[in-house]
Amino acid sequence: MKNIEVRVLNDDLEKAMRILKKKIQNDGLFKRLKLKKSYEKPSECRRRKQREIVRRQRMNASRSRYR
């Protein structure tokens, strides 16, 4: 597990909370918590992982086109 750290400067707690939320989203913590909330059948898990792989490949292909 990674340690996520956010520094609060000039008592700007609102900005620190926004930064923390963005870091947590980028880390994928919210997604993992949502998946753990309820049971997922093994077949659904395999299907979801395959969809994620295809999505990642599509995104990488579209990014490489514009480089």
PQR file of N, CA, C, O and H, with PARSE charges and radii, in Angstrom:
ATOM      1  N   MET A   1       0.826  -1.171   0.000 -0.4000 1.5000
ATOM      2  CA  MET A   1       0.000   0.000   0.000 -0.0000 2.0000
ATOM      3  C   MET A   1       0.878   1.245   0.000  0.5500 1.7000
ATOM      4  O   MET A   1       1.846   1.333   0.755 -0.5500 1.4000
ATOM      5  N   LYS A   2       0.531   2.204  -0.852 -0.4000 1.5000
ATOM      6  CA  LYS A   2       1.304   3.438  -0.936 -0.0000 2.0000
ATOM      7  C   LYS A   2       0.834   4.423   0.114  0.5500 1.7000
ATOM      8  O   LYS A   2      -0.341   4.451   0.478 -0.5500 1.4000
ATOM      9  H   LYS A   2      -0.255   2.133  -1.466  0.4000 1.0000
ATOM     10  N   ASN A   3       1.758   5.223   0.593 -0.4000 1.5000
ATOM     11  CA  ASN A   3       1.404   6.319   1.483 -0.0000 2.0000
ATOM     12  C   ASN A   3       1.085   7.544   0.638  0.5500 1.7000
ATOM     13  O   ASN A   3       1.890   7.952  -0.199 -0.5500 1.4000
ATOM     14  H   ASN A   3       2.713   5.200   0.297  0.4000 1.0000
ATOM     15  N   ILE A   4      -0.071   8.122   0.852 -0.4000 1.5000
ATOM     16  CA  ILE A   4      -0.464   9.327   0.136 -0.0000 2.0000
ATOM     17  C   ILE A   4      -0.346  10.480   1.116  0.5500 1.7000
ATOM     18  O   ILE A   4      -0.946  10.468   2.190 -0.5500 1.4000
ATOM     19  H   ILE A   4      -0.725   7.791   1.532  0.4000 1.0000
ATOM     20  N   GLU A   5       0.434  11.469   0.728 -0.4000 1.5000
ATOM     21  CA  GLU A   5       0.701  12.588   1.624 -0.0000 2.0000
ATOM     22  C   GLU A   5       0.366  13.896   0.924  0.5500 1.7000
ATOM     23  O   GLU A   5       0.713  14.104  -0.238 -0.5500 1.4000
ATOM     24  H   GLU A   5       0.922  11.478  -0.146  0.4000 1.0000
ATOM     25  N   VAL A   6      -0.312  14.770   1.649 -0.4000 1.5000
ATOM     26  CA  VAL A   6      -0.653  16.099   1.125 -0.0000 2.0000
ATOM     27  C   VAL A   6      -0.275  17.115   2.194  0.5500 1.7000
ATOM     28  O   VAL A   6      -0.615  16.962   3.367 -0.5500 1.4000
ATOM     29  H   VAL A   6      -0.595  14.601   2.593  0.4000 1.0000
ATOM     30  N   ARG A   7       0.423  18.138   1.774 -0.4000 1.5000
ATOM     31  CA  ARG A   7       0.823  19.188   2.714 -0.0000 2.0000
ATOM     32  C   ARG A   7      -0.183  20.338   2.657  0.5500 1.7000
ATOM     33  O   ARG A   7      -0.630  20.737   1.582 -0.5500 1.4000
ATOM     34  H   ARG A   7       0.700  18.263   0.822  0.4000 1.0000
ATOM     35  N   VAL A   8      -0.524  20.854   3.818 -0.4000 1.5000
ATOM     36  CA  VAL A   8      -1.453  21.979   3.920 -0.0000 2.0000
ATOM     37  C   VAL A   8      -0.623  23.242   4.085  0.5500 1.7000
ATOM     38  O   VAL A   8       0.110  23.397   5.062 -0.5500 1.4000
ATOM     39  H   VAL A   8      -0.160  20.530   4.691  0.4000 1.0000
ATOM     40  N   LEU A   9      -0.748  24.144   3.116 -0.4000 1.5000
ATOM     41  CA  LEU A   9      -0.004  25.395   3.153 -0.0000 2.0000
ATOM     42  C   LEU A   9      -0.947  26.554   3.435  0.5500 1.7000
ATOM     43  O   LEU A   9      -2.044  26.617   2.881 -0.5500 1.4000
ATOM     44  H   LEU A   9      -1.343  24.018   2.322  0.4000 1.0000
ATOM     45  N   ASN A  10      -0.524  27.462   4.289 -0.4000 1.5000
ATOM     46  CA  ASN A  10      -1.285  28.680   4.611 -0.0000 2.0000
ATOM     47  C   ASN A  10      -2.706  28.364   5.086  0.5500 1.7000
ATOM     48  O   ASN A  10      -3.640  29.100   4.769 -0.5500 1.4000
ATOM     49  H   ASN A  10       0.367  27.410   4.740  0.4000 1.0000
ATOM     50  N   ASP A  11      -2.869  27.306   5.824 -0.4000 1.5000
ATOM     51  CA  ASP A  11      -4.184  26.899   6.352 -0.0000 2.0000
ATOM     52  C   ASP A  11      -5.248  26.779   5.269  0.5500 1.7000
ATOM     53  O   ASP A  11      -6.424  27.038   5.524 -0.5500 1.4000
ATOM     54  H   ASP A  11      -2.109  26.708   6.082  0.4000 1.0000
ATOM     55  N   ASP A  12      -4.842  26.385   4.053 -0.4000 1.5000
ATOM     56  CA  ASP A  12      -5.779  26.225   2.942 -0.0000 2.0000
ATOM     57  C   ASP A  12      -6.229  24.764   2.881  0.5500 1.7000
ATOM     58  O   ASP A  12      -5.763  23.984   2.051 -0.5500 1.4000
ATOM     59  H   ASP A  12      -3.887  26.174   3.846  0.4000 1.0000
ATOM     60  N   LEU A  13      -7.147  24.420   3.783 -0.4000 1.5000
ATOM     61  CA  LEU A  13      -7.603  23.041   3.905 -0.0000 2.0000
ATOM     62  C   LEU A  13      -8.430  22.599   2.700  0.5500 1.7000
ATOM     63  O   LEU A  13      -8.358  21.439   2.294 -0.5500 1.4000
ATOM     64  H   LEU A  13      -7.526  25.054   4.458  0.4000 1.0000
ATOM     65  N   GLU A  14      -9.208  23.505   2.128 -0.4000 1.5000
ATOM     66  CA  GLU A  14     -10.048  23.154   0.965 -0.0000 2.0000
ATOM     67  C   GLU A  14      -9.182  22.689  -0.209  0.5500 1.7000
ATOM     68  O   GLU A  14      -9.486  21.689  -0.858 -0.5500 1.4000
ATOM     69  H   GLU A  14      -9.267  24.448   2.458  0.4000 1.0000
ATOM     70  N   LYS A  15      -8.114  23.419  -0.467 -0.4000 1.5000
ATOM     71  CA  LYS A  15      -7.232  23.055  -1.577 -0.0000 2.0000
ATOM     72  C   LYS A  15      -6.548  21.714  -1.301  0.5500 1.7000
ATOM     73  O   LYS A  15      -6.403  20.885  -2.200 -0.5500 1.4000
ATOM     74  H   LYS A  15      -7.867  24.232   0.061  0.4000 1.0000
ATOM     75  N   ALA A  16      -6.128  21.509  -0.047 -0.4000 1.5000
ATOM     76  CA  ALA A  16      -5.490  20.249   0.315 -0.0000 2.0000
ATOM     77  C   ALA A  16      -6.450  19.080   0.150  0.5500 1.7000
ATOM     78  O   ALA A  16      -6.042  18.004  -0.288 -0.5500 1.4000
ATOM     79  H   ALA A  16      -6.245  22.182   0.684  0.4000 1.0000
ATOM     80  N   MET A  17      -7.721  19.276   0.492 -0.4000 1.5000
ATOM     81  CA  MET A  17      -8.716  18.206   0.328 -0.0000 2.0000
ATOM     82  C   MET A  17      -8.929  17.876  -1.151  0.5500 1.7000
ATOM     83  O   MET A  17      -9.059  16.706  -1.512 -0.5500 1.4000
ATOM     84  H   MET A  17      -8.052  20.150   0.847  0.4000 1.0000
ATOM     85  N   ARG A  18      -8.966  18.895  -2.001 -0.4000 1.5000
ATOM     86  CA  ARG A  18      -9.113  18.648  -3.446 -0.0000 2.0000
ATOM     87  C   ARG A  18      -7.926  17.858  -3.986  0.5500 1.7000
ATOM     88  O   ARG A  18      -8.091  16.926  -4.773 -0.5500 1.4000
ATOM     89  H   ARG A  18      -8.860  19.845  -1.707  0.4000 1.0000
ATOM     90  N   ILE A  19      -6.722  18.243  -3.549 -0.4000 1.5000
ATOM     91  CA  ILE A  19      -5.516  17.549  -4.000 -0.0000 2.0000
ATOM     92  C   ILE A  19      -5.528  16.099  -3.522  0.5500 1.7000
ATOM     93  O   ILE A  19      -5.188  15.191  -4.280 -0.5500 1.4000
ATOM     94  H   ILE A  19      -6.588  19.000  -2.909  0.4000 1.0000
ATOM     95  N   LEU A  20      -5.921  15.882  -2.260 -0.4000 1.5000
ATOM     96  CA  LEU A  20      -5.984  14.526  -1.720 -0.0000 2.0000
ATOM     97  C   LEU A  20      -6.981  13.667  -2.488  0.5500 1.7000
ATOM     98  O   LEU A  20      -6.690  12.518  -2.818 -0.5500 1.4000
ATOM     99  H   LEU A  20      -6.197  16.620  -1.644  0.4000 1.0000
ATOM    100  N   LYS A  21      -8.154  14.224  -2.771 -0.4000 1.5000
ATOM    101  CA  LYS A  21      -9.175  13.471  -3.500 -0.0000 2.0000
ATOM    102  C   LYS A  21      -8.672  13.085  -4.890  0.5500 1.7000
ATOM    103  O   LYS A  21      -8.913  11.966  -5.344 -0.5500 1.4000
ATOM    104  H   LYS A  21      -8.390  15.158  -2.503  0.4000 1.0000
ATOM    105  N   LYS A  22      -7.980  13.996  -5.565 -0.4000 1.5000
ATOM    106  CA  LYS A  22      -7.450  13.710  -6.894 -0.0000 2.0000
ATOM    107  C   LYS A  22      -6.384  12.617  -6.832  0.5500 1.7000
ATOM    108  O   LYS A  22      -6.343  11.737  -7.693 -0.5500 1.4000
ATOM    109  H   LYS A  22      -7.785  14.905  -5.196  0.4000 1.0000
ATOM    110  N   LYS A  23      -5.515  12.674  -5.806 -0.4000 1.5000
ATOM    111  CA  LYS A  23      -4.478  11.648  -5.658 -0.0000 2.0000
ATOM    112  C   LYS A  23      -5.097  10.279  -5.400  0.5500 1.7000
ATOM    113  O   LYS A  23      -4.630   9.275  -5.937 -0.5500 1.4000
ATOM    114  H   LYS A  23      -5.549  13.388  -5.108  0.4000 1.0000
ATOM    115  N   ILE A  24      -6.146  10.234  -4.580 -0.4000 1.5000
ATOM    116  CA  ILE A  24      -6.814   8.970  -4.282 -0.0000 2.0000
ATOM    117  C   ILE A  24      -7.480   8.413  -5.534  0.5500 1.7000
ATOM    118  O   ILE A  24      -7.434   7.206  -5.774 -0.5500 1.4000
ATOM    119  H   ILE A  24      -6.526  11.050  -4.143  0.4000 1.0000
ATOM    120  N   GLN A  25      -8.102   9.281  -6.335 -0.4000 1.5000
ATOM    121  CA  GLN A  25      -8.730   8.817  -7.568 -0.0000 2.0000
ATOM    122  C   GLN A  25      -7.692   8.279  -8.534  0.5500 1.7000
ATOM    123  O   GLN A  25      -7.908   7.236  -9.151 -0.5500 1.4000
ATOM    124  H   GLN A  25      -8.140  10.261  -6.140  0.4000 1.0000
ATOM    125  N   ASN A  26      -6.574   8.967  -8.677 -0.4000 1.5000
ATOM    126  CA  ASN A  26      -5.521   8.510  -9.582 -0.0000 2.0000
ATOM    127  C   ASN A  26      -4.912   7.199  -9.108  0.5500 1.7000
ATOM    128  O   ASN A  26      -4.474   6.389  -9.925 -0.5500 1.4000
ATOM    129  H   ASN A  26      -6.399   9.815  -8.175  0.4000 1.0000
ATOM    130  N   ASP A  27      -4.881   6.984  -7.811 -0.4000 1.5000
ATOM    131  CA  ASP A  27      -4.349   5.752  -7.252 -0.0000 2.0000
ATOM    132  C   ASP A  27      -5.302   4.582  -7.480  0.5500 1.7000
ATOM    133  O   ASP A  27      -4.869   3.430  -7.484 -0.5500 1.4000
ATOM    134  H   ASP A  27      -5.237   7.643  -7.148  0.4000 1.0000
ATOM    135  N   GLY A  28      -6.588   4.859  -7.669 -0.4000 1.5000
ATOM    136  CA  GLY A  28      -7.573   3.805  -7.892 -0.0000 2.0000
ATOM    137  C   GLY A  28      -8.184   3.270  -6.615  0.5500 1.7000
ATOM    138  O   GLY A  28      -8.813   2.212  -6.630 -0.5500 1.4000
ATOM    139  H   GLY A  28      -6.940   5.796  -7.665  0.4000 1.0000
ATOM    140  N   LEU A  29      -8.015   3.975  -5.513 -0.4000 1.5000
ATOM    141  CA  LEU A  29      -8.535   3.497  -4.232 -0.0000 2.0000
ATOM    142  C   LEU A  29     -10.054   3.453  -4.222  0.5500 1.7000
ATOM    143  O   LEU A  29     -10.638   2.486  -3.734 -0.5500 1.4000
ATOM    144  H   LEU A  29      -7.504   4.835  -5.501  0.4000 1.0000
ATOM    145  N   PHE A  30     -10.706   4.486  -4.753 -0.4000 1.5000
ATOM    146  CA  PHE A  30     -12.167   4.510  -4.788 -0.0000 2.0000
ATOM    147  C   PHE A  30     -12.713   3.336  -5.596  0.5500 1.7000
ATOM    148  O   PHE A  30     -13.709   2.718  -5.221 -0.5500 1.4000
ATOM    149  H   PHE A  30     -10.231   5.272  -5.150  0.4000 1.0000
ATOM    150  N   LYS A  31     -12.051   3.043  -6.703 -0.4000 1.5000
ATOM    151  CA  LYS A  31     -12.491   1.943  -7.565 -0.0000 2.0000
ATOM    152  C   LYS A  31     -12.369   0.604  -6.830  0.5500 1.7000
ATOM    153  O   LYS A  31     -13.270  -0.232  -6.900 -0.5500 1.4000
ATOM    154  H   LYS A  31     -11.242   3.545  -7.008  0.4000 1.0000
ATOM    155  N   ARG A  32     -11.254   0.409  -6.127 -0.4000 1.5000
ATOM    156  CA  ARG A  32     -11.063  -0.849  -5.385 -0.0000 2.0000
ATOM    157  C   ARG A  32     -12.083  -0.978  -4.263  0.5500 1.7000
ATOM    158  O   ARG A  32     -12.610  -2.065  -4.027 -0.5500 1.4000
ATOM    159  H   ARG A  32     -10.523   1.088  -6.070  0.4000 1.0000
ATOM    160  N   LEU A  33     -12.367   0.121  -3.568 -0.4000 1.5000
ATOM    161  CA  LEU A  33     -13.357   0.072  -2.497 -0.0000 2.0000
ATOM    162  C   LEU A  33     -14.741  -0.277  -3.036  0.5500 1.7000
ATOM    163  O   LEU A  33     -15.478  -1.050  -2.423 -0.5500 1.4000
ATOM    164  H   LEU A  33     -11.939   1.005  -3.760  0.4000 1.0000
ATOM    165  N   LYS A  34     -15.086   0.295  -4.181 -0.4000 1.5000
ATOM    166  CA  LYS A  34     -16.390   0.020  -4.787 -0.0000 2.0000
ATOM    167  C   LYS A  34     -16.502  -1.452  -5.180  0.5500 1.7000
ATOM    168  O   LYS A  34     -17.556  -2.063  -5.006 -0.5500 1.4000
ATOM    169  H   LYS A  34     -14.487   0.922  -4.679  0.4000 1.0000
ATOM    170  N   LEU A  35     -15.422  -2.019  -5.707 -0.4000 1.5000
ATOM    171  CA  LEU A  35     -15.447  -3.428  -6.102 -0.0000 2.0000
ATOM    172  C   LEU A  35     -15.537  -4.352  -4.890  0.5500 1.7000
ATOM    173  O   LEU A  35     -16.169  -5.406  -4.967 -0.5500 1.4000
ATOM    174  H   LEU A  35     -14.566  -1.523  -5.848  0.4000 1.0000
ATOM    175  N   LYS A  36     -14.922  -3.976  -3.784 -0.4000 1.5000
ATOM    176  CA  LYS A  36     -14.940  -4.813  -2.587 -0.0000 2.0000
ATOM    177  C   LYS A  36     -16.247  -4.713  -1.815  0.5500 1.7000
ATOM    178  O   LYS A  36     -16.520  -5.543  -0.949 -0.5500 1.4000
ATOM    179  H   LYS A  36     -14.409  -3.120  -3.722  0.4000 1.0000
ATOM    180  N   LYS A  37     -17.061  -3.698  -2.124 -0.4000 1.5000
ATOM    181  CA  LYS A  37     -18.302  -3.497  -1.374 -0.0000 2.0000
ATOM    182  C   LYS A  37     -19.260  -4.660  -1.550  0.5500 1.7000
ATOM    183  O   LYS A  37     -19.974  -5.022  -0.615 -0.5500 1.4000
ATOM    184  H   LYS A  37     -16.839  -3.024  -2.828  0.4000 1.0000
ATOM    185  N   SER A  38     -19.284  -5.250  -2.737 -0.4000 1.5000
ATOM    186  CA  SER A  38     -20.203  -6.362  -2.971 -0.0000 2.0000
ATOM    187  C   SER A  38     -19.460  -7.500  -3.665  0.5500 1.7000
ATOM    188  O   SER A  38     -18.390  -7.305  -4.242 -0.5500 1.4000
ATOM    189  H   SER A  38     -18.703  -4.956  -3.497  0.4000 1.0000
ATOM    190  N   TYR A  39     -20.044  -8.677  -3.597 -0.4000 1.5000
ATOM    191  CA  TYR A  39     -19.435  -9.862  -4.197 -0.0000 2.0000
ATOM    192  C   TYR A  39     -19.501  -9.778  -5.708  0.5500 1.7000
ATOM    193  O   TYR A  39     -20.508  -9.361  -6.279 -0.5500 1.4000
ATOM    194  H   TYR A  39     -20.913  -8.836  -3.128  0.4000 1.0000
ATOM    195  N   GLU A  40     -18.409 -10.181  -6.353 -0.4000 1.5000
ATOM    196  CA  GLU A  40     -18.365 -10.219  -7.809 -0.0000 2.0000
ATOM    197  C   GLU A  40     -18.029 -11.652  -8.225  0.5500 1.7000
ATOM    198  O   GLU A  40     -17.028 -12.225  -7.794 -0.5500 1.4000
ATOM    199  H   GLU A  40     -17.590 -10.520  -5.890  0.4000 1.0000
ATOM    200  N   LYS A  41     -18.888 -12.211  -9.070 -0.4000 1.5000
ATOM    201  CA  LYS A  41     -18.664 -13.574  -9.516 -0.0000 2.0000
ATOM    202  C   LYS A  41     -17.359 -13.658 -10.304  0.5500 1.7000
ATOM    203  O   LYS A  41     -16.974 -12.687 -10.954 -0.5500 1.4000
ATOM    204  H   LYS A  41     -19.701 -11.745  -9.420  0.4000 1.0000
ATOM    205  N   PRO A  42     -16.675 -14.795 -10.257 -0.5600 1.5000
ATOM    206  CA  PRO A  42     -15.405 -14.926 -10.977  0.2800 2.0000
ATOM    207  C   PRO A  42     -15.529 -14.658 -12.477  0.5500 1.7000
ATOM    208  O   PRO A  42     -14.626 -14.076 -13.078 -0.5500 1.4000
ATOM    209  N   SER A  43     -16.633 -15.077 -13.081 -0.4000 1.5000
ATOM    210  CA  SER A  43     -16.810 -14.832 -14.516 -0.0000 2.0000
ATOM    211  C   SER A  43     -16.957 -13.334 -14.793  0.5500 1.7000
ATOM    212  O   SER A  43     -16.450 -12.838 -15.799 -0.5500 1.4000
ATOM    213  H   SER A  43     -17.366 -15.551 -12.592  0.4000 1.0000
ATOM    214  N   GLU A  44     -17.648 -12.612 -13.906 -0.4000 1.5000
ATOM    215  CA  GLU A  44     -17.788 -11.163 -14.070 -0.0000 2.0000
ATOM    216  C   GLU A  44     -16.445 -10.466 -13.880  0.5500 1.7000
ATOM    217  O   GLU A  44     -16.142  -9.483 -14.556 -0.5500 1.4000
ATOM    218  H   GLU A  44     -18.060 -13.015 -13.088  0.4000 1.0000
ATOM    219  N   CYS A  45     -15.653 -10.982 -12.959 -0.4000 1.5000
ATOM    220  CA  CYS A  45     -14.332 -10.414 -12.707 -0.0000 2.0000
ATOM    221  C   CYS A  45     -13.451 -10.556 -13.953  0.5500 1.7000
ATOM    222  O   CYS A  45     -12.781  -9.605 -14.356 -0.5500 1.4000
ATOM    223  H   CYS A  45     -15.899 -11.780 -12.410  0.4000 1.0000
ATOM    224  N   ARG A  46     -13.455 -11.744 -14.558 -0.4000 1.5000
ATOM    225  CA  ARG A  46     -12.664 -11.961 -15.773 -0.0000 2.0000
ATOM    226  C   ARG A  46     -13.133 -11.049 -16.896  0.5500 1.7000
ATOM    227  O   ARG A  46     -12.318 -10.471 -17.614 -0.5500 1.4000
ATOM    228  H   ARG A  46     -13.999 -12.517 -14.231  0.4000 1.0000
ATOM    229  N   ARG A  47     -14.459 -10.919 -17.049 -0.4000 1.5000
ATOM    230  CA  ARG A  47     -15.014 -10.065 -18.092 -0.0000 2.0000
ATOM    231  C   ARG A  47     -14.620  -8.606 -17.883  0.5500 1.7000
ATOM    232  O   ARG A  47     -14.267  -7.912 -18.836 -0.5500 1.4000
ATOM    233  H   ARG A  47     -15.121 -11.389 -16.465  0.4000 1.0000
ATOM    234  N   ARG A  48     -14.682  -8.142 -16.633 -0.4000 1.5000
ATOM    235  CA  ARG A  48     -14.335  -6.757 -16.312 -0.0000 2.0000
ATOM    236  C   ARG A  48     -12.855  -6.494 -16.598  0.5500 1.7000
ATOM    237  O   ARG A  48     -12.501  -5.467 -17.178 -0.5500 1.4000
ATOM    238  H   ARG A  48     -14.969  -8.706 -15.859  0.4000 1.0000
ATOM    239  N   LYS A  49     -11.996  -7.430 -16.188 -0.4000 1.5000
ATOM    240  CA  LYS A  49     -10.570  -7.255 -16.425 -0.0000 2.0000
ATOM    241  C   LYS A  49     -10.253  -7.229 -17.918  0.5500 1.7000
ATOM    242  O   LYS A  49      -9.397  -6.464 -18.362 -0.5500 1.4000
ATOM    243  H   LYS A  49     -12.284  -8.264 -15.717  0.4000 1.0000
ATOM    244  N   GLN A  50     -10.945  -8.066 -18.692 -0.4000 1.5000
ATOM    245  CA  GLN A  50     -10.735  -8.076 -20.141 -0.0000 2.0000
ATOM    246  C   GLN A  50     -11.172  -6.749 -20.757  0.5500 1.7000
ATOM    247  O   GLN A  50     -10.500  -6.221 -21.643 -0.5500 1.4000
ATOM    248  H   GLN A  50     -11.641  -8.687 -18.332  0.4000 1.0000
ATOM    249  N   ARG A  51     -12.308  -6.209 -20.285 -0.4000 1.5000
ATOM    250  CA  ARG A  51     -12.773  -4.911 -20.780 -0.0000 2.0000
ATOM    251  C   ARG A  51     -11.762  -3.817 -20.462  0.5500 1.7000
ATOM    252  O   ARG A  51     -11.519  -2.932 -21.282 -0.5500 1.4000
ATOM    253  H   ARG A  51     -12.855  -6.638 -19.566  0.4000 1.0000
ATOM    254  N   GLU A  52     -11.173  -3.877 -19.266 -0.4000 1.5000
ATOM    255  CA  GLU A  52     -10.174  -2.878 -18.878 -0.0000 2.0000
ATOM    256  C   GLU A  52      -8.937  -2.964 -19.764  0.5500 1.7000
ATOM    257  O   GLU A  52      -8.368  -1.939 -20.140 -0.5500 1.4000
ATOM    258  H   GLU A  52     -11.371  -4.596 -18.600  0.4000 1.0000
ATOM    259  N   ILE A  53      -8.522  -4.179 -20.097 -0.4000 1.5000
ATOM    260  CA  ILE A  53      -7.360  -4.366 -20.972 -0.0000 2.0000
ATOM    261  C   ILE A  53      -7.634  -3.769 -22.342  0.5500 1.7000
ATOM    262  O   ILE A  53      -6.796  -3.053 -22.891 -0.5500 1.4000
ATOM    263  H   ILE A  53      -8.984  -5.011 -19.791  0.4000 1.0000
ATOM    264  N   VAL A  54      -8.811  -4.062 -22.900 -0.4000 1.5000
ATOM    265  CA  VAL A  54      -9.173  -3.543 -24.221 -0.0000 2.0000
ATOM    266  C   VAL A  54      -9.241  -2.019 -24.186  0.5500 1.7000
ATOM    267  O   VAL A  54      -8.778  -1.355 -25.114 -0.5500 1.4000
ATOM    268  H   VAL A  54      -9.491  -4.644 -22.454  0.4000 1.0000
ATOM    269  N   ARG A  55      -9.810  -1.469 -23.128 -0.4000 1.5000
ATOM    270  CA  ARG A  55      -9.919  -0.011 -22.991 -0.0000 2.0000
ATOM    271  C   ARG A  55      -8.530   0.627 -22.930  0.5500 1.7000
ATOM    272  O   ARG A  55      -8.281   1.643 -23.579 -0.5500 1.4000
ATOM    273  H   ARG A  55     -10.186  -2.009 -22.375  0.4000 1.0000
ATOM    274  N   ARG A  56      -7.629   0.027 -22.149 -0.4000 1.5000
ATOM    275  CA  ARG A  56      -6.267   0.549 -22.037 -0.0000 2.0000
ATOM    276  C   ARG A  56      -5.549   0.503 -23.386  0.5500 1.7000
ATOM    277  O   ARG A  56      -4.841   1.442 -23.748 -0.5500 1.4000
ATOM    278  H   ARG A  56      -7.832  -0.798 -21.622  0.4000 1.0000
ATOM    279  N   GLN A  57      -5.733  -0.598 -24.133 -0.4000 1.5000
ATOM    280  CA  GLN A  57      -5.098  -0.730 -25.449 -0.0000 2.0000
ATOM    281  C   GLN A  57      -5.618   0.325 -26.410  0.5500 1.7000
ATOM    282  O   GLN A  57      -4.848   0.919 -27.164 -0.5500 1.4000
ATOM    283  H   GLN A  57      -6.308  -1.362 -23.840  0.4000 1.0000
ATOM    284  N   ARG A  58      -6.952   0.562 -26.383 -0.4000 1.5000
ATOM    285  CA  ARG A  58      -7.528   1.594 -27.248 -0.0000 2.0000
ATOM    286  C   ARG A  58      -6.981   2.975 -26.913  0.5500 1.7000
ATOM    287  O   ARG A  58      -6.658   3.762 -27.803 -0.5500 1.4000
ATOM    288  H   ARG A  58      -7.578   0.079 -25.771  0.4000 1.0000
ATOM    289  N   MET A  59      -6.881   3.258 -25.614 -0.4000 1.5000
ATOM    290  CA  MET A  59      -6.364   4.561 -25.190 -0.0000 2.0000
ATOM    291  C   MET A  59      -4.912   4.737 -25.618  0.5500 1.7000
ATOM    292  O   MET A  59      -4.534   5.806 -26.097 -0.5500 1.4000
ATOM    293  H   MET A  59      -7.143   2.619 -24.891  0.4000 1.0000
ATOM    294  N   ASN A  60      -4.096   3.700 -25.448 -0.4000 1.5000
ATOM    295  CA  ASN A  60      -2.680   3.788 -25.852 -0.0000 2.0000
ATOM    296  C   ASN A  60      -2.550   3.940 -27.356  0.5500 1.7000
ATOM    297  O   ASN A  60      -1.681   4.669 -27.835 -0.5500 1.4000
ATOM    298  H   ASN A  60      -4.403   2.832 -25.059  0.4000 1.0000
ATOM    299  N   ALA A  61      -3.408   3.258 -28.106 -0.4000 1.5000
ATOM    300  CA  ALA A  61      -3.363   3.374 -29.565 -0.0000 2.0000
ATOM    301  C   ALA A  61      -3.738   4.776 -30.001  0.5500 1.7000
ATOM    302  O   ALA A  61      -3.104   5.329 -30.900 -0.5500 1.4000
ATOM    303  H   ALA A  61      -4.114   2.666 -27.717  0.4000 1.0000
ATOM    304  N   SER A  62      -4.754   5.363 -29.384 -0.4000 1.5000
ATOM    305  CA  SER A  62      -5.149   6.718 -29.787 -0.0000 2.0000
ATOM    306  C   SER A  62      -4.102   7.741 -29.372  0.5500 1.7000
ATOM    307  O   SER A  62      -3.899   8.732 -30.073 -0.5500 1.4000
ATOM    308  H   SER A  62      -5.268   4.913 -28.654  0.4000 1.0000
ATOM    309  N   ARG A  63      -3.438   7.518 -28.250 -0.4000 1.5000
ATOM    310  CA  ARG A  63      -2.368   8.434 -27.826 -0.0000 2.0000
ATOM    311  C   ARG A  63      -1.177   8.356 -28.754  0.5500 1.7000
ATOM    312  O   ARG A  63      -0.571   9.379 -29.072 -0.5500 1.4000
ATOM    313  H   ARG A  63      -3.603   6.713 -27.681  0.4000 1.0000
ATOM    314  N   SER A  64      -0.829   7.151 -29.195 -0.4000 1.5000
ATOM    315  CA  SER A  64       0.347   6.995 -30.049 -0.0000 2.0000
ATOM    316  C   SER A  64       0.105   7.563 -31.443  0.5500 1.7000
ATOM    317  O   SER A  64       1.063   7.924 -32.126 -0.5500 1.4000
ATOM    318  H   SER A  64      -1.321   6.320 -28.936  0.4000 1.0000
ATOM    319  N   ARG A  65      -1.147   7.651 -31.884 -0.4000 1.5000
ATOM    320  CA  ARG A  65      -1.456   8.248 -33.179 -0.0000 2.0000
ATOM    321  C   ARG A  65      -1.108   9.720 -33.225  0.5500 1.7000
ATOM    322  O   ARG A  65      -0.683  10.228 -34.262 -0.5500 1.4000
ATOM    323  H   ARG A  65      -1.925   7.357 -31.329  0.4000 1.0000
ATOM    324  N   TYR A  66      -1.284  10.410 -32.108 -0.4000 1.5000
ATOM    325  CA  TYR A  66      -1.079  11.858 -32.075 -0.0000 2.0000
ATOM    326  C   TYR A  66       0.336  12.262 -31.707  0.5500 1.7000
ATOM    327  O   TYR A  66       0.626  13.455 -31.613 -0.5500 1.4000
ATOM    328  H   TYR A  66      -1.630   9.997 -31.265  0.4000 1.0000
ATOM    329  N   ARG A  67       1.212  11.316 -31.499 -0.4000 1.5000
ATOM    330  CA  ARG A  67       2.602  11.654 -31.147 -0.0000 2.0000
ATOM    331  C   ARG A  67       3.460  11.792 -32.342  0.5500 1.7000
ATOM    332  O   ARG A  67       4.652  12.073 -32.217 -0.5500 1.4000
ATOM    333  H   ARG A  67       0.977  10.347 -31.576  0.4000 1.0000
TER
END
